[in-house]
Amino acid sequence: MADETGDVKSSTDCVGAGRQYSGAIGGVGLCQVAVHLAAVTATTKVIIDRALYLPADWAADEERREAAGVPEEIVFATKP
């Protein structure tokens, strides 16, 4: 199971934070979005992996990326 979740943020200083849509907050707001891959059975729930979504403005801002330690190989991508 793949699922995204948004966490409300108070500033854009957090990596990936920006005004974006999040179902968790019920619309567009200042948040950070992550996608989680999980395995779920009747007896077990385990997170296999997670990735932080990097909005286009963050991906395009080299100075901001460098200051936050975002690797060059992390790029903006829309969801299929």
Backbone as JSON Lines, residues from 0, in Angstrom:
{"i":0,"aa":"M","n":[0.84,-1.17,0.0],"ca":[0.0,0.0,0.0],"c":[0.89,1.24,0.0]}
{"i":1,"aa":"A","n":[0.59,2.16,-0.87],"ca":[1.29,3.45,-0.9],"c":[0.31,4.52,-0.48]}
{"i":2,"aa":"D","n":[0.75,5.42,0.39],"ca":[-0.12,6.46,0.9],"c":[0.69,7.72,1.14]}
{"i":3,"aa":"E","n":[0.08,8.85,0.86],"ca":[0.74,10.11,1.14],"c":[0.07,10.77,2.34]}
{"i":4,"aa":"T","n":[0.85,11.54,3.04],"ca":[0.3,12.29,4.16],"c":[0.96,13.66,4.23]}
{"i":5,"aa":"G","n":[0.22,14.63,4.66],"ca":[0.74,15.98,4.79],"c":[0.81,16.39,6.24]}
{"i":6,"aa":"D","n":[1.89,17.01,6.6],"ca":[2.06,17.52,7.96],"c":[2.08,19.03,7.91]}
{"i":7,"aa":"V","n":[1.23,19.67,8.67],"ca":[1.16,21.13,8.72],"c":[2.47,21.67,9.26]}
{"i":8,"aa":"K","n":[2.96,22.72,8.62],"ca":[4.21,23.38,9.05],"c":[3.92,24.85,9.31]}
{"i":9,"aa":"S","n":[4.74,25.47,10.15],"ca":[4.53,26.89,10.47],"c":[5.41,27.81,9.63]}
{"i":10,"aa":"S","n":[6.39,27.22,8.89],"ca":[7.24,28.03,8.02],"c":[7.73,27.17,6.86]}
{"i":11,"aa":"T","n":[8.33,27.81,5.87],"ca":[8.85,27.08,4.72],"c":[10.31,26.67,4.93]}
{"i":12,"aa":"D","n":[10.8,26.74,6.16],"ca":[12.17,26.34,6.46],"c":[12.36,24.83,6.43]}
{"i":13,"aa":"C","n":[11.32,24.06,6.68],"ca":[11.41,22.59,6.62],"c":[11.54,22.15,5.17]}
{"i":14,"aa":"V","n":[12.4,21.18,4.9],"ca":[12.6,20.71,3.52],"c":[11.27,20.28,2.92]}
{"i":15,"aa":"G","n":[10.98,20.83,1.74],"ca":[9.76,20.47,1.02],"c":[8.5,21.19,1.47]}
{"i":16,"aa":"A","n":[8.59,22.0,2.5],"ca":[7.4,22.69,2.99],"c":[7.01,23.81,2.03]}
{"i":17,"aa":"G","n":[5.73,23.91,1.79],"ca":[5.2,24.96,0.91],"c":[3.7,24.89,0.87]}
{"i":18,"aa":"R","n":[3.08,25.83,0.19],"ca":[1.62,25.81,0.04],"c":[1.3,24.76,-1.01]}
{"i":19,"aa":"Q","n":[0.69,23.67,-0.56],"ca":[0.36,22.58,-1.46],"c":[-0.85,21.83,-0.93]}
{"i":20,"aa":"Y","n":[-1.43,21.0,-1.81],"ca":[-2.63,20.25,-1.43],"c":[-2.24,19.08,-0.54]}
{"i":21,"aa":"S","n":[-3.04,18.85,0.47],"ca":[-2.9,17.68,1.34],"c":[-4.28,17.25,1.79]}
{"i":22,"aa":"G","n":[-4.62,16.02,1.5],"ca":[-5.89,15.48,1.97],"c":[-5.97,15.44,3.48]}
{"i":23,"aa":"A","n":[-4.81,15.25,4.13],"ca":[-4.78,15.18,5.59],"c":[-5.22,16.48,6.25]}
{"i":24,"aa":"I","n":[-4.96,17.61,5.56],"ca":[-5.4,18.89,6.12],"c":[-6.65,19.41,5.44]}
{"i":25,"aa":"G","n":[-7.15,18.64,4.47],"ca":[-8.42,18.99,3.84],"c":[-8.36,20.1,2.8]}
{"i":26,"aa":"G","n":[-7.22,20.27,2.15],"ca":[-7.11,21.29,1.11],"c":[-5.69,21.77,0.96]}
{"i":27,"aa":"V","n":[-5.56,23.01,0.5],"ca":[-4.24,23.61,0.28],"c":[-3.82,24.37,1.53]}
{"i":28,"aa":"G","n":[-2.6,24.14,1.94],"ca":[-2.07,24.84,3.1],"c":[-0.57,24.69,3.16]}
{"i":29,"aa":"L","n":[0.05,25.33,4.12],"ca":[1.49,25.22,4.3],"c":[1.78,23.88,4.96]}
{"i":30,"aa":"C","n":[2.36,22.97,4.17],"ca":[2.61,21.64,4.7],"c":[3.8,20.99,4.0]}
{"i":31,"aa":"Q","n":[4.18,19.86,4.52],"ca":[5.23,19.02,3.99],"c":[4.56,17.68,3.68]}
{"i":32,"aa":"V","n":[4.76,17.16,2.45],"ca":[4.07,15.93,2.04],"c":[5.09,14.8,1.9]}
{"i":33,"aa":"A","n":[4.74,13.64,2.44],"ca":[5.59,12.45,2.32],"c":[4.73,11.29,1.81]}
{"i":34,"aa":"V","n":[5.37,10.39,1.08],"ca":[4.71,9.19,0.58],"c":[5.31,8.01,1.34]}
{"i":35,"aa":"H","n":[4.43,7.15,1.87],"ca":[4.86,5.99,2.63],"c":[4.45,4.71,1.91]}
{"i":36,"aa":"L","n":[5.35,3.73,1.87],"ca":[5.04,2.41,1.32],"c":[4.96,1.46,2.5]}
{"i":37,"aa":"A","n":[3.83,0.78,2.61],"ca":[3.61,-0.09,3.77],"c":[3.07,-1.44,3.35]}
{"i":38,"aa":"A","n":[3.32,-2.43,4.18],"ca":[2.74,-3.76,4.01],"c":[1.73,-3.94,5.14]}
{"i":39,"aa":"V","n":[0.53,-4.34,4.78],"ca":[-0.52,-4.49,5.77],"c":[-1.18,-5.85,5.61]}
{"i":40,"aa":"T","n":[-1.24,-6.61,6.69],"ca":[-1.95,-7.88,6.71],"c":[-2.92,-7.83,7.89]}
{"i":41,"aa":"A","n":[-3.62,-8.92,8.11],"ca":[-4.56,-8.98,9.22],"c":[-3.86,-8.84,10.57]}
{"i":42,"aa":"T","n":[-2.57,-9.22,10.63],"ca":[-1.86,-9.2,11.91],"c":[-0.69,-8.23,11.97]}
{"i":43,"aa":"T","n":[-0.29,-7.68,10.83],"ca":[0.92,-6.86,10.79],"c":[0.72,-5.59,9.98]}
{"i":44,"aa":"K","n":[1.31,-4.52,10.45],"ca":[1.39,-3.26,9.71],"c":[2.82,-2.78,9.84]}
{"i":45,"aa":"V","n":[3.52,-2.64,8.69],"ca":[4.91,-2.23,8.74],"c":[5.21,-1.26,7.6]}
{"i":46,"aa":"I","n":[5.91,-0.17,7.92],"ca":[6.34,0.79,6.9],"c":[7.61,0.24,6.27]}
{"i":47,"aa":"I","n":[7.6,0.08,4.95],"ca":[8.74,-0.45,4.22],"c":[9.69,0.67,3.82]}
{"i":48,"aa":"D","n":[9.13,1.77,3.35],"ca":[9.96,2.9,2.91],"c":[9.12,4.16,2.93]}
{"i":49,"aa":"R","n":[9.8,5.3,2.85],"ca":[9.1,6.58,2.78],"c":[9.97,7.55,2.01]}
{"i":50,"aa":"A","n":[9.32,8.53,1.41],"ca":[10.05,9.55,0.64],"c":[9.34,10.88,0.81]}
{"i":51,"aa":"L","n":[10.11,11.91,0.99],"ca":[9.59,13.26,1.11],"c":[9.35,13.81,-0.29]}
{"i":52,"aa":"Y","n":[8.17,14.37,-0.53],"ca":[7.85,14.98,-1.81],"c":[8.54,16.34,-1.87]}
{"i":53,"aa":"L","n":[9.25,16.6,-2.97],"ca":[9.96,17.88,-3.13],"c":[9.22,18.72,-4.17]}
{"i":54,"aa":"P","n":[8.53,19.78,-3.75],"ca":[7.79,20.63,-4.67],"c":[8.71,21.3,-5.71]}
{"i":55,"aa":"A","n":[8.14,21.75,-6.81],"ca":[8.9,22.35,-7.92],"c":[9.74,23.54,-7.47]}
{"i":56,"aa":"D","n":[9.2,24.41,-6.6],"ca":[9.98,25.59,-6.18],"c":[11.2,25.18,-5.36]}
{"i":57,"aa":"W","n":[11.08,24.15,-4.55],"ca":[12.23,23.64,-3.79],"c":[13.24,23.01,-4.73]}
{"i":58,"aa":"A","n":[12.77,22.21,-5.69],"ca":[13.67,21.52,-6.62],"c":[14.47,22.5,-7.46]}
{"i":59,"aa":"A","n":[13.9,23.64,-7.78],"ca":[14.56,24.62,-8.66],"c":[15.49,25.58,-7.91]}
{"i":60,"aa":"D","n":[15.45,25.6,-6.6],"ca":[16.23,26.56,-5.82],"c":[17.52,25.9,-5.28]}
{"i":61,"aa":"E","n":[18.6,25.99,-6.06],"ca":[19.85,25.32,-5.71],"c":[20.42,25.78,-4.37]}
{"i":62,"aa":"E","n":[20.35,27.07,-4.08],"ca":[20.89,27.6,-2.83],"c":[20.13,27.04,-1.63]}
{"i":63,"aa":"R","n":[18.82,27.02,-1.72],"ca":[17.97,26.5,-0.65],"c":[18.22,25.01,-0.44]}
{"i":64,"aa":"R","n":[18.33,24.26,-1.56],"ca":[18.59,22.82,-1.48],"c":[19.93,22.55,-0.79]}
{"i":65,"aa":"E","n":[20.96,23.3,-1.19],"ca":[22.28,23.1,-0.62],"c":[22.28,23.39,0.88]}
{"i":66,"aa":"A","n":[21.64,24.48,1.28],"ca":[21.58,24.85,2.69],"c":[20.86,23.79,3.53]}
{"i":67,"aa":"A","n":[19.86,23.12,2.92],"ca":[19.09,22.11,3.64],"c":[19.68,20.71,3.5]}
{"i":68,"aa":"G","n":[20.7,20.56,2.64],"ca":[21.33,19.25,2.45],"c":[20.54,18.3,1.57]}
{"i":69,"aa":"V","n":[19.75,18.84,0.64],"ca":[18.98,17.99,-0.28],"c":[19.91,17.55,-1.41]}
{"i":70,"aa":"P","n":[20.12,16.23,-1.59],"ca":[21.02,15.73,-2.63],"c":[20.56,16.12,-4.03]}
{"i":71,"aa":"E","n":[21.51,16.3,-4.95],"ca":[21.2,16.69,-6.33],"c":[20.31,15.69,-7.04]}
{"i":72,"aa":"E","n":[20.43,14.4,-6.69],"ca":[19.64,13.38,-7.38],"c":[18.15,13.41,-7.03]}
{"i":73,"aa":"I","n":[17.79,14.14,-5.99],"ca":[16.38,14.29,-5.65],"c":[15.81,15.39,-6.53]}
{"i":74,"aa":"V","n":[14.78,15.04,-7.33],"ca":[14.21,15.99,-8.29],"c":[12.7,16.09,-8.11]}
{"i":75,"aa":"F","n":[12.15,17.13,-8.7],"ca":[10.69,17.29,-8.7],"c":[10.09,16.26,-9.63]}
{"i":76,"aa":"A","n":[8.99,15.66,-9.23],"ca":[8.25,14.72,-10.07],"c":[6.79,14.79,-9.7]}
{"i":77,"aa":"T","n":[5.93,14.8,-10.73],"ca":[4.5,14.76,-10.45],"c":[4.09,13.32,-10.18]}
{"i":78,"aa":"K","n":[2.96,13.16,-9.54],"ca":[2.45,11.82,-9.28],"c":[1.78,11.3,-10.56]}
{"i":79,"aa":"P","n":[1.96,10.0,-10.85],"ca":[1.32,9.44,-12.05],"c":[-0.19,9.43,-11.92]}
